């Protein structure tokens, strides 16, 4: 019974280094929807995205890091799939409005605070 409770409270399907996203998370089918991907950057900021292909999105960001000198990714968090994943991302961004970085699309927030807000949004989205 304890294991079930722990699993139900787990916010992230994957939480780890960017180079292992493709090994741990498969692309979602249209029937599954898509994932919410949070990338913790070297600056400490967090960028969020909604995508069916988290590994492809992370790899594209890392390519742009090398090409344009953007902040690299140090950690990636991937949710379980949601059918209305774009709406879930917008809802999460709304919950994080107080942490929005004025100079970018990122949020200046600690991962623990971000995860608490994500749990709140994911719980609402699962209803």
N, C-alpha and C positions, 0 to 999 in steps of 0.2 A: 504494500500500500504506500509506503514511503517513496518508493521509486516512481510511482505514478504521479504523486504530488510534485516531485522534483521535475519530472519531464514536463508537466503542464505549465510550470513556471519558467521553463527554459525559454529565453527570448530568441536565441540565435541557433540556427541550424549549423552554422559554421562560424568560428571565431578563431582567427589565426593569421598566419603570414600570407601575403598576397600571392606568392608563387605556388601555393598549394590549393587555391580555390578550385581550379579545374579538376583536381584529383578528388575533391570532397563534395562538390556540388555540380549536379548535372543541369543542363539547360532545361527550362520548363516548357511543357507543351502548351498550346493555346487553351486546352481544357483545364490545365492547372493554373494558368494565369502567369504570374511572374513573382520575382523576389524583390525585397527591399535590400539594398546593398549600402552599407555604411563603410566609408573608407577613412580611417584615421591617418591623417597626413603627418609628415615629419614636423610640421609647425605646431602640431597639437590640435588643429582644427579637424572637424569631421564633415565630410561631404556625403550627402545621401543621393541615391539614385534608385529608380525603379526599372527593372530589366528582366527579360526572360533568360538572358545569357550572362550571368554574373562573371564568369571567367573571361569572356570576351570583353566585357566592359572594363574590368580591372586591367587586363592586358593592354587595352587601348589607352587607358590613363597612363600606365607605366611607359608606353611608347611616347606619349606626349611629354612626359617628364624629361625623357632624354632629349627630345626634339626641341622643346620650348623652355626648358628649365623650370617647370612647375614643381611644387613640393611633392616628394615621393611618398608612397603609401607605406606605412609601417605595420598596419593591422587592418584586417577586413572582417566585417561582421555581415552575415547573410541570414535573412529571415527564412522561415518556411514559405512556400508559395501561397499567394493570395490571388483569387480570381480578379479582383478589382485593385490590383497592385498600384496603379497610378494614383487612385483615390487614397489608398493607404499612405503612400508617400506624401501626398499633399496634406493629409491630416497630421502626419508626424511633423512635417515642416511647420504647420500651424502651432502645434504644441511646443515647438522649439523657437518660436518667434523671438522670445526674449534673448536668445543666445545667437541670433543672426549676426554674422560678420558683415559690416557695412561695405567693406571693400571687395567682397567675393560672394560666392554662392554657398560658402561653408558656414559651419556653426562653431563658435568658440565655447565648447562645453566638455566637461569631463565624461569619459566613457560610461562611468557608473550612472551619472545623471541622465545621459543620453539613453542608456538601456532602460532606466525606469520609465522614461517618457515613451520609449518604444513599446514596452510591455503594456502600458496604458492604451496605446493606439492599437496594438495587435489584439488585445482583449476585446476592444470595441469592434474591430473588424471581423472577429470570429463569431460574433452574434448573428 
